[in-house]
């Protein structure tokens, strides 16, 4: 029963995250005003705004203009629900469950926003940094562990940014690197960076092989970093232990 409540709560949170993503992109406040169709601008009735269910009942189309509703909406809602349930199974109803949920939802918004707009906003990374530092200090992370991890994460991308004059990475990646360090600590930060570059390289090569991208094409890296950070938050220590056992 608790699983169902958490899943439904996650769907509702996902619906709010979609509002955040859309309105940040339009530079509008996401704290006020009713939801509306981005195509015809008609306000959405409450019964057409039920997370996941309304998309399915409407067949993925706006009731008013009949235009296709982006698959982003149900996918973000579903991901939010599954994240909540997965973290509950792992941690129970605890402060760690709350902290990891908050971290994960920030990462989800960063993932989708950068995928859509090729931009990582300080309005997302800066508050997430503050929360990550406070939660992890409470959970017993050493202060200098977190600071060194942030310096490594931010510095890693800052060097690439300045050497390439912003051609390899954006300045938003620097702040995301800082956030990754504060969320993970320096050891797991290295795991996340390795995963992000490995998966990014594989997907990049696949897209080039399918002729969806060229070698010169831009590919937002924030989704790989955010996704790798989420995976490392959940399974990072197991991955690190597996690797260390493999080489020793």
PyMOL commands that set and color helices and strands:
alter all, ss='L'
color gray80, all
select helices_A, chain A and resi 2-25+46-48+53-57+71-91+95-117+122-138+143-163+171-209+222-247
alter helices_A, ss='H'
color red, helices_A
deselect
rebuild
show_as cartoon
